[in-house]
């Protein structure tokens, strides 16, 4: 069964455990790591933009 986008985000943020039946290889691990980094940077940028907007 395919995971939804929100389930993938929860897995990337280590909130939800990954399905043990999924295949494990180095390419998939590196891709998920890069996605995790880009998601964290995006969330930090959104928080910074909101803070700057509130402060004026």
mmCIF file of the C-alpha atoms, coordinates in Angstrom:
data_MODEL
# 
_entry.id   MODEL 
# 
loop_
_atom_site.group_PDB 
_atom_site.id 
_atom_site.type_symbol 
_atom_site.label_atom_id 
_atom_site.label_alt_id 
_atom_site.label_comp_id 
_atom_site.label_asym_id 
_atom_site.label_entity_id 
_atom_site.label_seq_id 
_atom_site.pdbx_PDB_ins_code 
_atom_site.Cartn_x 
_atom_site.Cartn_y 
_atom_site.Cartn_z 
_atom_site.occupancy 
_atom_site.B_iso_or_equiv 
_atom_site.pdbx_formal_charge 
_atom_site.auth_seq_id 
_atom_site.auth_comp_id 
_atom_site.auth_asym_id 
_atom_site.auth_atom_id 
_atom_site.pdbx_PDB_model_num 
ATOM 1  C CA . UNK A 1 1  ? 0.000  0.000  0.000  1.00 0.00 ? 1  UNK A CA 1 
ATOM 2  C CA . UNK A 1 2  ? 1.346  3.435  -0.941 1.00 0.00 ? 2  UNK A CA 1 
ATOM 3  C CA . UNK A 1 3  ? 1.946  5.937  1.840  1.00 0.00 ? 3  UNK A CA 1 
ATOM 4  C CA . UNK A 1 4  ? 0.360  9.359  1.693  1.00 0.00 ? 4  UNK A CA 1 
ATOM 5  C CA . UNK A 1 5  ? 2.463  12.521 1.564  1.00 0.00 ? 5  UNK A CA 1 
ATOM 6  C CA . UNK A 1 6  ? 1.693  13.312 5.215  1.00 0.00 ? 6  UNK A CA 1 
ATOM 7  C CA . UNK A 1 7  ? 2.779  9.846  6.324  1.00 0.00 ? 7  UNK A CA 1 
ATOM 8  C CA . UNK A 1 8  ? 6.062  10.317 4.449  1.00 0.00 ? 8  UNK A CA 1 
ATOM 9  C CA . UNK A 1 9  ? 6.599  13.681 6.167  1.00 0.00 ? 9  UNK A CA 1 
ATOM 10 C CA . UNK A 1 10 ? 6.014  12.053 9.566  1.00 0.00 ? 10 UNK A CA 1 
ATOM 11 C CA . UNK A 1 11 ? 8.541  9.338  8.683  1.00 0.00 ? 11 UNK A CA 1 
ATOM 12 C CA . UNK A 1 12 ? 11.113 11.937 7.543  1.00 0.00 ? 12 UNK A CA 1 
ATOM 13 C CA . UNK A 1 13 ? 10.699 13.834 10.818 1.00 0.00 ? 13 UNK A CA 1 
ATOM 14 C CA . UNK A 1 14 ? 11.099 10.572 12.786 1.00 0.00 ? 14 UNK A CA 1 
ATOM 15 C CA . UNK A 1 15 ? 7.579  10.924 14.246 1.00 0.00 ? 15 UNK A CA 1 
ATOM 16 C CA . UNK A 1 16 ? 6.283  7.746  12.627 1.00 0.00 ? 16 UNK A CA 1 
ATOM 17 C CA . UNK A 1 17 ? 8.205  4.482  12.302 1.00 0.00 ? 17 UNK A CA 1 
ATOM 18 C CA . UNK A 1 18 ? 9.066  3.218  8.834  1.00 0.00 ? 18 UNK A CA 1 
ATOM 19 C CA . UNK A 1 19 ? 7.385  0.057  7.589  1.00 0.00 ? 19 UNK A CA 1 
ATOM 20 C CA . UNK A 1 20 ? 9.825  -2.826 8.230  1.00 0.00 ? 20 UNK A CA 1 
ATOM 21 C CA . UNK A 1 21 ? 8.811  -4.473 4.959  1.00 0.00 ? 21 UNK A CA 1 
ATOM 22 C CA . UNK A 1 22 ? 10.196 -1.666 2.777  1.00 0.00 ? 22 UNK A CA 1 
ATOM 23 C CA . UNK A 1 23 ? 13.372 -2.440 0.831  1.00 0.00 ? 23 UNK A CA 1 
ATOM 24 C CA . UNK A 1 24 ? 16.614 -0.979 2.189  1.00 0.00 ? 24 UNK A CA 1 
ATOM 25 C CA . UNK A 1 25 ? 19.400 0.142  -0.098 1.00 0.00 ? 25 UNK A CA 1 
ATOM 26 C CA . UNK A 1 26 ? 21.983 2.920  -0.022 1.00 0.00 ? 26 UNK A CA 1 
ATOM 27 C CA . UNK A 1 27 ? 20.361 4.963  -2.804 1.00 0.00 ? 27 UNK A CA 1 
ATOM 28 C CA . UNK A 1 28 ? 17.031 5.092  -1.013 1.00 0.00 ? 28 UNK A CA 1 
ATOM 29 C CA . UNK A 1 29 ? 18.704 5.985  2.282  1.00 0.00 ? 29 UNK A CA 1 
ATOM 30 C CA . UNK A 1 30 ? 20.662 8.856  0.701  1.00 0.00 ? 30 UNK A CA 1 
ATOM 31 C CA . UNK A 1 31 ? 17.586 10.179 -1.087 1.00 0.00 ? 31 UNK A CA 1 
ATOM 32 C CA . UNK A 1 32 ? 15.552 10.102 2.120  1.00 0.00 ? 32 UNK A CA 1 
ATOM 33 C CA . UNK A 1 33 ? 18.367 11.853 3.971  1.00 0.00 ? 33 UNK A CA 1 
ATOM 34 C CA . UNK A 1 34 ? 18.502 14.635 1.386  1.00 0.00 ? 34 UNK A CA 1 
ATOM 35 C CA . UNK A 1 35 ? 14.720 14.996 1.528  1.00 0.00 ? 35 UNK A CA 1 
ATOM 36 C CA . UNK A 1 36 ? 14.906 15.202 5.321  1.00 0.00 ? 36 UNK A CA 1 
ATOM 37 C CA . UNK A 1 37 ? 17.532 17.971 5.163  1.00 0.00 ? 37 UNK A CA 1 
ATOM 38 C CA . UNK A 1 38 ? 15.585 19.981 2.576  1.00 0.00 ? 38 UNK A CA 1 
ATOM 39 C CA . UNK A 1 39 ? 12.370 19.633 4.595  1.00 0.00 ? 39 UNK A CA 1 
ATOM 40 C CA . UNK A 1 40 ? 14.088 20.901 7.763  1.00 0.00 ? 40 UNK A CA 1 
ATOM 41 C CA . UNK A 1 41 ? 15.584 23.870 5.892  1.00 0.00 ? 41 UNK A CA 1 
ATOM 42 C CA . UNK A 1 42 ? 12.193 24.688 4.368  1.00 0.00 ? 42 UNK A CA 1 
ATOM 43 C CA . UNK A 1 43 ? 10.482 24.601 7.766  1.00 0.00 ? 43 UNK A CA 1 
ATOM 44 C CA . UNK A 1 44 ? 13.184 26.830 9.275  1.00 0.00 ? 44 UNK A CA 1 
ATOM 45 C CA . UNK A 1 45 ? 12.789 29.312 6.393  1.00 0.00 ? 45 UNK A CA 1 
ATOM 46 C CA . UNK A 1 46 ? 9.010  29.422 6.876  1.00 0.00 ? 46 UNK A CA 1 
ATOM 47 C CA . UNK A 1 47 ? 9.444  30.062 10.600 1.00 0.00 ? 47 UNK A CA 1 
ATOM 48 C CA . UNK A 1 48 ? 11.956 32.860 9.914  1.00 0.00 ? 48 UNK A CA 1 
ATOM 49 C CA . UNK A 1 49 ? 9.588  34.455 7.386  1.00 0.00 ? 49 UNK A CA 1 
ATOM 50 C CA . UNK A 1 50 ? 6.681  34.336 9.867  1.00 0.00 ? 50 UNK A CA 1 
ATOM 51 C CA . UNK A 1 51 ? 8.815  35.875 12.621 1.00 0.00 ? 51 UNK A CA 1 
ATOM 52 C CA . UNK A 1 52 ? 9.978  38.692 10.319 1.00 0.00 ? 52 UNK A CA 1 
ATOM 53 C CA . UNK A 1 53 ? 6.396  39.318 9.235  1.00 0.00 ? 53 UNK A CA 1 
ATOM 54 C CA . UNK A 1 54 ? 5.185  39.546 12.828 1.00 0.00 ? 54 UNK A CA 1 
ATOM 55 C CA . UNK A 1 55 ? 8.017  41.844 13.940 1.00 0.00 ? 55 UNK A CA 1 
ATOM 56 C CA . UNK A 1 56 ? 7.334  44.211 11.081 1.00 0.00 ? 56 UNK A CA 1 
# 
